[in-house]
Amino acid sequence: MMRYAITKNAVILSLFAIGTAATLAVTNELTITKVECNRQQALMSSLNEVMPHDLHDNDLLSDRITVSDPSLGRGEQHIYRARLGDNASGAVLEATAPDGYGGNISLIVGVNADGNISGVRVVPPHNETPGLGDNIETKKSDWIFSFDGRSLSNPDEDGWAVKKDGGEFDSLTGATITPRAVVGAVHRALKYFDANRDSLFAAEAETVAAEVCDE
């Protein structure tokens, strides 16, 4: 009788463990999917901010390529191509400023086909000083909008710097290192786009697995 009871308890504990493990696995999978969906939706929102819908009619997320070039920062960076019909209308480039006050600052830079900037945004998280360097965020100040409409000829080479360094871009009150880093990264991204425009649009789009996300 005692052996039967022990065996029965062992079976019950095993079934309980299996059930718990299965529940945890399902919960973990659902959580990962939700996190990925949130990340994808946040990315799409940011892409549309720097490359508005009136500038493209394709799905930016599905027209993506990956490149590696020091101009855009270390490692791989994604580029999302914008098209109107069969015509290339612009691109959104990921870029990294490695020299921020708190370390790397990740950016996305929208550039029209004619080389004018359609928008720049900071991609969180970053480690810039609250109340100072974090004014590169749109929710903190409108400083980042100063890139809108800029190009390699507006301003010229010397103008692509903060005013403290003789350029045309304002510094942030109490912070120079952060805006200096962002200005440099945006300028390098523009140069990269100008030098590689044809090959970027000619490259075959990657196959990107899409998550099924609830609206």
Buried (B, 14 or more C-beta within 10 A) or exposed (E): EEEEEEEEEEEEEEEEEEEEEEEEEEEEEEEEEEEEBEEBEEBBEBBBBBBBEEBBEBBBBEBBBEBEBEBBBEEEBBBBBBBBEEEBBBBBBBBBBEBBBBEBBBBBBBBBBEBBBBBBBBBEEBEBBEEBBBBBBBEBEEBBEBBEEBBBEEBEEEBBBBEEBEBBBEBBEEBBBBBBBBBBBBBBBBBBBEEBBEEBBEBEEEEEEEBEEEE
